[in-house]
């Protein structure tokens, strides 16, 4: 086997409403012979996969998405030099994505997780973001999934802005809207992409097979040959 790189954020307590998670221990050694916990997770917290139902009422649920979608060759698009609050343009992804082949997984690498912690407000309010033309260029490469190591939509920052700043913005575009109608799943908040040494790797983004949900936290790993 090649070198394994874990691209997954550990699931820990978090302040962001859609990243909330709770755990409780319901069996302990002082009352019995085993330790057992119950964990409640947001389907869109931490490193996770999205199914089309996330954005479209008739979209597939996660259990209806073929497993092949989340396993395969991934093409890393190097955007590590893209700074805070910077739009990722079609020109950028086309200039740096020449190695992308149809049917793979496109991974946008900004190393944002190294530049800001997701535990800080800045991670959410100052991230680079994907423009619609960039998403459409990626769509034209016919990927089966697209992964991001940053909050991919400008509008994801809105809940965390003060009202005066919030009032200055109207953009509601999110890359989900380009990919999910085409059956292309999104893989959000991967991390550690700086540990990869190659621009083409094997990627696995495996979530538990929860029936009827539109996404779920996943263990995402890359294997470099
Ligand atoms: Zn999601």
Boltz pocket constraint, residues with backbone or C-beta under 6 A from the ligand:
constraints:
  - pocket:
      binder: B
      contacts: [[A, 43], [A, 44], [A, 48], [A, 49], [A, 50], [A, 54], [A, 188], [A, 215]]
      max_distance: 6.0
